[in-house]
Amino acid sequence: MAIDTSFPMHAVWSQVPGVLAALQTQRYTLFSLITDKTPIHTWQPQLDLGHLQPYAPRALAQMLDQRRYPGIVVADQVYVVTNAANRTALAKDKRWRIVPLQPVAP
């Protein structure tokens, strides 16, 4: 699971906890949470954002580096929660599920 278009991530950050809560409803699942910058936590039964803050720029293509993120290699599914425009390269692997975030209309 990874978190990350033309608008800043902080504009949609409030949506992230709800997306993660929905993903956690999957039974018999372990989660590892990473960003394109660093791992947040390794495999565990719950997702925990901790004190993670939104940031930019996002280099999502780095997430394809199996040496940098070995947890992705063993994952059955990889969810990318993002509003970044450069997410299309990640969708080539059928295990990757892109969860696009959009600003909420006022």
N, CA, C and O atoms as a GROMACS GRO file, in nm:
protein
  424
    1MET      N    1   0.085  -0.116   0.000
    1MET     CA    2   0.000   0.000   0.000
    1MET      C    3   0.089   0.121   0.000
    1MET      O    4   0.183   0.136   0.078
    2ALA      N    5   0.053   0.208  -0.093
    2ALA     CA    6   0.126   0.330  -0.099
    2ALA      C    7   0.031   0.447  -0.098
    2ALA      O    8  -0.083   0.440  -0.144
    3ILE      N    9   0.087   0.563  -0.039
    3ILE     CA   10   0.001   0.679  -0.034
    3ILE      C   11   0.059   0.796  -0.117
    3ILE      O   12   0.178   0.824  -0.103
    4ASP      N   13  -0.025   0.870  -0.208
    4ASP     CA   14   0.014   0.989  -0.279
    4ASP      C   15  -0.109   1.064  -0.334
    4ASP      O   16  -0.094   1.168  -0.398
    5THR      N   17  -0.202   1.512  -1.162
    5THR     CA   18  -0.254   1.561  -1.096
    5THR      C   19  -0.210   1.695  -1.057
    5THR      O   20  -0.095   1.727  -1.028
    6SER      N   21  -0.278   1.743  -1.058
    6SER     CA   22  -0.236   1.882  -1.059
    6SER      C   23  -0.262   1.953  -0.927
    6SER      O   24  -0.221   2.068  -0.913
    7PHE      N   25  -0.324   1.893  -0.834
    7PHE     CA   26  -0.350   1.960  -0.706
    7PHE      C   27  -0.269   1.892  -0.596
    7PHE      O   28  -0.236   1.774  -0.609
    8PRO      N   29  -0.238   1.964  -0.488
    8PRO     CA   30  -0.153   1.909  -0.382
    8PRO      C   31  -0.220   1.795  -0.306
    8PRO      O   32  -0.342   1.791  -0.294
    9MET      N   33  -0.139   1.705  -0.258
    9MET     CA   34  -0.190   1.591  -0.182
    9MET      C   35  -0.262   1.636  -0.055
    9MET      O   36  -0.359   1.573  -0.014
   10HIS      N   37  -0.216   1.745   0.007
   10HIS     CA   38  -0.283   1.787   0.131
   10HIS      C   39  -0.429   1.825   0.106
   10HIS      O   40  -0.509   1.825   0.200
   11ALA      N   41  -0.465   1.858  -0.019
   11ALA     CA   42  -0.604   1.893  -0.052
   11ALA      C   43  -0.698   1.773  -0.041
   11ALA      O   44  -0.819   1.791  -0.026
   12VAL      N   45  -0.644   1.652  -0.049
   12VAL     CA   46  -0.728   1.531  -0.043
   12VAL      C   47  -0.690   1.441   0.075
   12VAL      O   48  -0.746   1.332   0.091
   13TRP      N   49  -0.597   1.486   0.158
   13TRP     CA   50  -0.544   1.403   0.265
   13TRP      C   51  -0.653   1.354   0.360
   13TRP      O   52  -0.642   1.243   0.413
   14SER      N   53  -0.756   1.431   0.382
   14SER     CA   54  -0.862   1.391   0.474
   14SER      C   55  -0.935   1.265   0.427
   14SER      O   56  -1.002   1.199   0.507
   15GLN      N   57  -0.924   1.231   0.300
   15GLN     CA   58  -0.988   1.111   0.245
   15GLN      C   59  -0.909   0.983   0.275
   15GLN      O   60  -0.965   0.874   0.271
   16VAL      N   61  -0.781   0.996   0.303
   16VAL     CA   62  -0.694   0.880   0.319
   16VAL      C   63  -0.738   0.786   0.432
   16VAL      O   64  -0.744   0.665   0.409
   17PRO      N   65  -0.768   0.834   0.552
   17PRO     CA   66  -0.812   0.741   0.658
   17PRO      C   67  -0.934   0.658   0.619
   17PRO      O   68  -0.940   0.539   0.654
   18GLY      N   69  -1.029   0.716   0.549
   18GLY     CA   70  -1.147   0.641   0.505
   18GLY      C   71  -1.112   0.533   0.404
   18GLY      O   72  -1.167   0.423   0.409
   19VAL      N   73  -1.023   0.565   0.312
   19VAL     CA   74  -0.978   0.465   0.214
   19VAL      C   75  -0.908   0.350   0.285
   19VAL      O   76  -0.932   0.234   0.254
   20LEU      N   77  -0.821   0.383   0.379
   20LEU     CA   78  -0.749   0.278   0.452
   20LEU      C   79  -0.847   0.193   0.535
   20LEU      O   80  -0.831   0.071   0.543
   21ALA      N   81  -0.945   0.256   0.597
   21ALA     CA   82  -1.044   0.182   0.675
   21ALA      C   83  -1.121   0.084   0.587
   21ALA      O   84  -1.149  -0.028   0.629
   22ALA      N   85  -1.154   0.126   0.466
   22ALA     CA   86  -1.224   0.036   0.373
   22ALA      C   87  -1.137  -0.082   0.334
   22ALA      O   88  -1.186  -0.194   0.324
   23LEU      N   89  -1.008  -0.058   0.313
   23LEU     CA   90  -0.917  -0.166   0.277
   23LEU      C   91  -0.901  -0.266   0.392
   23LEU      O   92  -0.883  -0.386   0.369
   24GLN      N   93  -0.907  -0.216   0.514
   24GLN     CA   94  -0.888  -0.303   0.630
   24GLN      C   95  -1.004  -0.400   0.653
   24GLN      O   96  -0.993  -0.491   0.735
   25THR      N   97  -1.113  -0.382   0.583
   25THR     CA   98  -1.227  -0.474   0.600
   25THR      C   99  -1.202  -0.608   0.531
   25THR      O  100  -1.278  -0.702   0.550
   26GLN      N  101  -1.098  -0.618   0.452
   26GLN     CA  102  -1.066  -0.743   0.385
   26GLN      C  103  -1.018  -0.845   0.487
   26GLN      O  104  -0.929  -0.816   0.567
   27ARG      N  105  -1.076  -0.963   0.485
   27ARG     CA  106  -1.040  -1.066   0.581
   27ARG      C  107  -0.908  -1.134   0.544
   27ARG      O  108  -0.870  -1.142   0.428
   28TYR      N  109  -0.841  -1.182   0.647
   28TYR     CA  110  -0.718  -1.259   0.631
   28TYR      C  111  -0.613  -1.182   0.552
   28TYR      O  112  -0.548  -1.235   0.462
   29THR      N  113  -0.597  -1.056   0.587
   29THR     CA  114  -0.507  -0.969   0.514
   29THR      C  115  -0.403  -0.909   0.608
   29THR      O  116  -0.434  -0.873   0.722
   30LEU      N  117  -0.281  -0.899   0.559
   30LEU     CA  118  -0.175  -0.826   0.627
   30LEU      C  119  -0.141  -0.704   0.542
   30LEU      O  120  -0.151  -0.709   0.420
   31PHE      N  121  -0.102  -0.597   0.608
   31PHE     CA  122  -0.074  -0.472   0.539
   31PHE      C  123   0.068  -0.426   0.568
   31PHE      O  124   0.119  -0.440   0.679
   32SER      N  125   0.130  -0.372   0.465
   32SER     CA  126   0.257  -0.303   0.478
   32SER      C  127   0.233  -0.166   0.415
   32SER      O  128   0.182  -0.158   0.304
   33LEU      N  129   0.270  -0.061   0.483
   33LEU     CA  130   0.243   0.074   0.435
   33LEU      C  131   0.375   0.143   0.400
   33LEU      O  132   0.465   0.154   0.483
   34ILE      N  133   0.383   0.189   0.275
   34ILE     CA  134   0.503   0.260   0.230
   34ILE      C  135   0.462   0.387   0.155
   34ILE      O  136   0.348   0.401   0.111
   35THR      N  137   0.556   0.476   0.143
   35THR     CA  138   0.542   0.590   0.052
   35THR      C  139   0.653   0.575  -0.052
   35THR      O  140   0.735   0.484  -0.043
   36ASP      N  141   0.655   0.663  -0.149
   36ASP     CA  142   0.765   0.657  -0.246
   36ASP      C  143   0.895   0.704  -0.185
   36ASP      O  144   1.000   0.697  -0.249
   37LYS      N  145   0.890   0.752  -0.061
   37LYS     CA  146   1.011   0.798   0.008
   37LYS      C  147   1.064   0.697   0.109
   37LYS      O  148   1.186   0.682   0.125
   38THR      N  149   0.972   0.625   0.179
   38THR     CA  150   1.017   0.540   0.290
   38THR      C  151   0.908   0.442   0.332
   38THR      O  152   0.789   0.468   0.311
   39PRO      N  153   0.946   0.331   0.392
   39PRO     CA  154   0.845   0.244   0.454
   39PRO      C  155   0.790   0.310   0.580
   39PRO      O  156   0.864   0.375   0.654
   40ILE      N  157   0.660   0.294   0.605
   40ILE     CA  158   0.598   0.345   0.727
   40ILE      C  159   0.588   0.233   0.830
   40ILE      O  160   0.624   0.252   0.946
   41HIS      N  161   0.539   0.116   0.788
   41HIS     CA  162   0.542  -0.002   0.874
   41HIS      C  163   0.543  -0.127   0.788
   41HIS      O  164   0.497  -0.128   0.674
   42THR      N  165   0.598  -0.235   0.846
   42THR     CA  166   0.604  -0.362   0.776
   42THR      C  167   0.473  -0.437   0.797
   42THR      O  168   0.378  -0.382   0.852
   43TRP      N  169   0.468  -0.563   0.753
   43TRP     CA  170   0.345  -0.642   0.753
   43TRP      C  171   0.283  -0.653   0.892
   43TRP      O  172   0.348  -0.693   0.988
   44GLN      N  173   0.157  -0.616   0.900
   44GLN     CA  174   0.079  -0.626   1.023
   44GLN      C  175  -0.070  -0.629   0.988
   44GLN      O  176  -0.106  -0.594   0.875
   45PRO      N  177  -0.157  -0.669   1.082
   45PRO     CA  178  -0.300  -0.683   1.051
   45PRO      C  179  -0.376  -0.552   1.036
   45PRO      O  180  -0.488  -0.552   0.983
   46GLN      N  181  -0.320  -0.441   1.080
   46GLN     CA  182  -0.387  -0.311   1.070
   46GLN      C  183  -0.297  -0.210   1.000
   46GLN      O  184  -0.175  -0.214   1.012
   47LEU      N  185  -0.360  -0.119   0.928
   47LEU     CA  186  -0.286  -0.008   0.869
   47LEU      C  187  -0.275   0.104   0.972
   47LEU      O  188  -0.372   0.134   1.042
   48ASP      N  189  -0.158   0.164   0.981
   48ASP     CA  190  -0.136   0.270   1.078
   48ASP      C  191  -0.059   0.384   1.011
   48ASP      O  192   0.059   0.370   0.979
   49LEU      N  193  -0.127   0.497   0.990
   49LEU     CA  194  -0.063   0.613   0.927
   49LEU      C  195   0.042   0.676   1.017
   49LEU      O  196   0.133   0.744   0.969
   50GLY      N  197   0.030   0.655   1.147
   50GLY     CA  198   0.123   0.720   1.238
   50GLY      C  199   0.113   0.870   1.223
   50GLY      O  200   0.003   0.926   1.222
   51HIS      N  201   0.227   0.937   1.211
   51HIS     CA  202   0.230   1.082   1.195
   51HIS      C  203   0.265   1.122   1.052
   51HIS      O  204   0.318   1.231   1.029
   52LEU      N  205   0.235   1.036   0.958
   52LEU     CA  206   0.264   1.063   0.818
   52LEU      C  207   0.193   1.189   0.771
   52LEU      O  208   0.074   1.208   0.797
   53GLN      N  209   0.266   1.273   0.702
   53GLN     CA  210   0.212   1.397   0.648
   53GLN      C  211   0.220   1.393   0.495
   53GLN      O  212   0.313   1.334   0.440
   54PRO      N  213   0.124   1.454   0.426
   54PRO     CA  214   0.131   1.458   0.279
   54PRO      C  215   0.250   1.543   0.235
   54PRO      O  216   0.292   1.634   0.306
   55TYR      N  217   0.302   1.512   0.119
   55TYR     CA  218   0.417   1.585   0.069
   55TYR      C  219   0.417   1.582  -0.084
   55TYR      O  220   0.337   1.512  -0.146
   56ALA      N  221   0.506   1.658  -0.140
   56ALA     CA  222   0.529   1.661  -0.284
   56ALA      C  223   0.674   1.701  -0.303
   56ALA      O  224   0.731   1.759  -0.211
   57PRO      N  225   0.737   1.674  -0.413
   57PRO     CA  226   0.683   1.599  -0.526
   57PRO      C  227   0.680   1.449  -0.496
   57PRO      O  228   0.747   1.401  -0.405
   58ARG      N  229   0.601   1.378  -0.574
   58ARG     CA  230   0.590   1.233  -0.558
   58ARG      C  231   0.657   1.167  -0.678
   58ARG      O  232   0.634   1.206  -0.792
   59ALA      N  233   0.738   1.067  -0.651
   59ALA     CA  234   0.808   0.993  -0.756
   59ALA      C  235   0.759   0.849  -0.752
   59ALA      O  236   0.831   0.760  -0.709
   60LEU      N  237   0.638   0.827  -0.796
   60LEU     CA  238   0.575   0.696  -0.784
   60LEU      C  239   0.648   0.586  -0.860
   60LEU      O  240   0.642   0.470  -0.820
   61ALA      N  241   0.717   0.619  -0.967
   61ALA     CA  242   0.789   0.518  -1.043
   61ALA      C  243   0.897   0.451  -0.958
   61ALA      O  244   0.935   0.337  -0.986
   62GLN      N  245   0.946   0.519  -0.856
   62GLN     CA  246   1.044   0.458  -0.766
   62GLN      C  247   0.989   0.335  -0.696
   62GLN      O  248   1.065   0.247  -0.655
   63MET      N  249   0.858   0.328  -0.683
   63MET     CA  250   0.797   0.216  -0.613
   63MET      C  251   0.809   0.086  -0.691
   63MET      O  252   0.784  -0.022  -0.637
   64LEU      N  253   0.847   0.094  -0.816
   64LEU     CA  254   0.868  -0.026  -0.897
   64LEU      C  255   1.003  -0.091  -0.869
   64LEU      O  256   1.029  -0.202  -0.916
   65ASP      N  257   1.088  -0.024  -0.795
   65ASP     CA  258   1.221  -0.076  -0.762
   65ASP      C  259   1.208  -0.184  -0.655
   65ASP      O  260   1.186  -0.154  -0.538
   66GLN      N  261   1.221  -0.310  -0.695
   66GLN     CA  262   1.203  -0.423  -0.604
   66GLN      C  263   1.311  -0.431  -0.497
   66GLN      O  264   1.286  -0.485  -0.389
   67ARG      N  265   1.428  -0.379  -0.525
   67ARG     CA  266   1.533  -0.379  -0.422
   67ARG      C  267   1.501  -0.279  -0.312
   67ARG      O  268   1.530  -0.303  -0.195
   68ARG      N  269   1.444  -0.168  -0.350
   68ARG     CA  270   1.410  -0.065  -0.252
   68ARG      C  271   1.288  -0.104  -0.168
   68ARG      O  272   1.280  -0.072  -0.049
   69TYR      N  273   1.193  -0.174  -0.230
   69TYR     CA  274   1.068  -0.213  -0.162
   69TYR      C  275   1.044  -0.363  -0.180
   69TYR      O  276   0.956  -0.402  -0.256
   70PRO      N  277   1.119  -0.446  -0.110
   70PRO     CA  278   1.103  -0.591  -0.127
   70PRO      C  279   0.966  -0.642  -0.084
   70PRO      O  280   0.924  -0.748  -0.131
   71GLY      N  281   0.896  -0.571   0.001
   71GLY     CA  282   0.762  -0.612   0.042
   71GLY      C  283   0.663  -0.616  -0.072
   71GLY      O  284   0.568  -0.694  -0.070
   72ILE      N  285   0.684  -0.532  -0.170
   72ILE     CA  286   0.595  -0.530  -0.286
   72ILE      C  287   0.607  -0.659  -0.367
   72ILE      O  288   0.510  -0.705  -0.426
   73VAL      N  289   0.726  -0.715  -0.370
   73VAL     CA  290   0.749  -0.838  -0.447
   73VAL      C  291   0.661  -0.952  -0.396
   73VAL      O  292   0.608  -1.029  -0.476
   74VAL      N  293   0.644  -0.963  -0.265
   74VAL     CA  294   0.567  -1.074  -0.208
   74VAL      C  295   0.419  -1.043  -0.193
   74VAL      O  296   0.342  -1.131  -0.157
   75ALA      N  297   0.378  -0.921  -0.220
   75ALA     CA  298   0.237  -0.883  -0.204
   75ALA      C  299   0.151  -0.943  -0.315
   75ALA      O  300   0.190  -0.946  -0.431
   76ASP      N  301   0.033  -0.991  -0.276
   76ASP     CA  302  -0.063  -1.039  -0.374
   76ASP      C  303  -0.131  -0.923  -0.445
   76ASP      O  304  -0.160  -0.931  -0.564
   77GLN      N  305  -0.156  -0.816  -0.372
   77GLN     CA  306  -0.216  -0.695  -0.428
   77GLN      C  307  -0.143  -0.574  -0.371
   77GLN      O  308  -0.100  -0.574  -0.255
   78VAL      N  309  -0.130  -0.472  -0.453
   78VAL     CA  310  -0.065  -0.348  -0.412
   78VAL      C  311  -0.163  -0.235  -0.442
   78VAL      O  312  -0.203  -0.215  -0.556
   79TYR      N  313  -0.202  -0.161  -0.339
   79TYR     CA  314  -0.292  -0.047  -0.355
   79TYR      C  315  -0.211   0.080  -0.348
   79TYR      O  316  -0.129   0.098  -0.258
   80VAL      N  317  -0.234   0.169  -0.443
   80VAL     CA  318  -0.169   0.299  -0.445
   80VAL      C  319  -0.279   0.404  -0.428
   80VAL      O  320  -0.362   0.422  -0.517
   81VAL      N  321  -0.279   0.471  -0.315
   81VAL     CA  322  -0.377   0.576  -0.286
   81VAL      C  323  -0.309   0.708  -0.318
   81VAL      O  324  -0.213   0.747  -0.251
   82THR      N  325  -0.357   0.777  -0.422
   82THR     CA  326  -0.284   0.894  -0.470
   82THR      C  327  -0.374   0.989  -0.549
   82THR      O  328  -0.482   0.953  -0.594
   83ASN      N  329  -0.325   1.109  -0.562
   83ASN     CA  330  -0.384   1.204  -0.656
   83ASN      C  331  -0.280   1.245  -0.760
   83ASN      O  332  -0.302   1.338  -0.838
   84ALA      N  333  -0.168   1.177  -0.761
   84ALA     CA  334  -0.059   1.210  -0.854
   84ALA      C  335  -0.096   1.175  -0.997
   84ALA      O  336  -0.159   1.072  -1.023
   85ALA      N  337  -0.057   1.260  -1.088
   85ALA     CA  338  -0.086   1.237  -1.229
   85ALA      C  339   0.003   1.128  -1.289
   85ALA      O  340  -0.033   1.068  -1.390
   86ASN      N  341   0.119   1.102  -1.230
   86ASN     CA  342   0.216   1.008  -1.286
   86ASN      C  343   0.193   0.865  -1.238
   86ASN      O  344   0.290   0.790  -1.221
   87ARG      N  345   0.069   0.826  -1.216
   87ARG     CA  346   0.039   0.694  -1.160
   87ARG      C  347   0.019   0.585  -1.267
   87ARG      O  348   0.010   0.468  -1.231
   88THR      N  349   0.012   0.620  -1.393
   88THR     CA  350  -0.023   0.522  -1.496
   88THR      C  351   0.081   0.412  -1.512
   88THR      O  352   0.045   0.299  -1.544
   89ALA      N  353   0.209   0.441  -1.492
   89ALA     CA  354   0.312   0.338  -1.507
   89ALA      C  355   0.292   0.225  -1.408
   89ALA      O  356   0.327   0.110  -1.436
   90LEU      N  357   0.235   0.255  -1.292
   90LEU     CA  358   0.213   0.154  -1.190
   90LEU      C  359   0.103   0.056  -1.228
   90LEU      O  360   0.104  -0.058  -1.183
   91ALA      N  361   0.011   0.098  -1.310
   91ALA     CA  362  -0.105   0.015  -1.344
   91ALA      C  363  -0.070  -0.098  -1.441
   91ALA      O  364  -0.155  -0.182  -1.470
   92LYS      N  365   0.051  -0.101  -1.492
   92LYS     CA  366   0.090  -0.206  -1.587
   92LYS      C  367   0.096  -0.343  -1.521
   92LYS      O  368   0.069  -0.444  -1.585
   93ASP      N  369   0.131  -0.348  -1.393
   93ASP     CA  370   0.134  -0.473  -1.318
   93ASP      C  371  -0.007  -0.500  -1.268
   93ASP      O  372  -0.066  -0.416  -1.199
   94LYS      N  373  -0.062  -0.614  -1.300
   94LYS     CA  374  -0.202  -0.647  -1.267
   94LYS      C  375  -0.228  -0.659  -1.118
   94LYS      O  376  -0.344  -0.658  -1.076
   95ARG      N  377  -0.124  -0.669  -1.035
   95ARG     CA  378  -0.144  -0.674  -0.890
   95ARG      C  379  -0.171  -0.535  -0.832
   95ARG      O  380  -0.223  -0.523  -0.721
   96TRP      N  381  -0.136  -0.432  -0.906
   96TRP     CA  382  -0.149  -0.295  -0.856
   96TRP      C  383  -0.290  -0.243  -0.877
   96TRP      O  384  -0.346  -0.256  -0.986
   97ARG      N  385  -0.348  -0.185  -0.772
   97ARG     CA  386  -0.480  -0.123  -0.777
   97ARG      C  387  -0.460   0.025  -0.745
   97ARG      O  388  -0.415   0.059  -0.636
   98ILE      N  389  -0.494   0.110  -0.837
   98ILE     CA  390  -0.481   0.253  -0.816
   98ILE      C  391  -0.612   0.306  -0.756
   98ILE      O  392  -0.720   0.285  -0.811
   99VAL      N  393  -0.600   0.373  -0.643
   99VAL     CA  394  -0.716   0.436  -0.577
   99VAL      C  395  -0.697   0.587  -0.593
   99VAL      O  396  -0.629   0.650  -0.512
  100PRO      N  397  -0.758   0.645  -0.698
  100PRO     CA  398  -0.738   0.788  -0.722
  100PRO      C  399  -0.820   0.874  -0.626
  100PRO      O  400  -0.937   0.846  -0.602
  101LEU      N  401  -0.759   0.975  -0.573
  101LEU     CA  402  -0.827   1.071  -0.486
  101LEU      C  403  -0.857   1.196  -0.567
  101LEU      O  404  -0.773   1.243  -0.644
  102GLN      N  405  -0.976   1.249  -0.548
  102GLN     CA  406  -1.019   1.370  -0.618
  102GLN      C  407  -1.065   1.470  -0.513
  102GLN      O  408  -1.116   1.431  -0.408
  103PRO      N  409  -1.047   1.599  -0.541
  103PRO     CA  410  -1.097   1.699  -0.445
  103PRO      C  411  -1.248   1.690  -0.434
  103PRO      O  412  -1.319   1.663  -0.532
  104VAL      N  413  -1.296   1.714  -0.314
  104VAL     CA  414  -1.440   1.712  -0.290
  104VAL      C  415  -1.497   1.847  -0.327
  104VAL      O  416  -1.444   1.951  -0.288
  105ALA      N  417  -1.606   1.846  -0.401
  105ALA     CA  418  -1.670   1.970  -0.442
  105ALA      C  419  -1.727   2.043  -0.319
  105ALA      O  420  -1.782   1.979  -0.229
  106PRO      N  421  -1.715   2.174  -0.316
  106PRO     CA  422  -1.767   2.249  -0.199
  106PRO      C  423  -1.918   2.245  -0.190
  106PRO      O  424  -1.976   2.303  -0.098
   0.00000   0.00000   0.00000
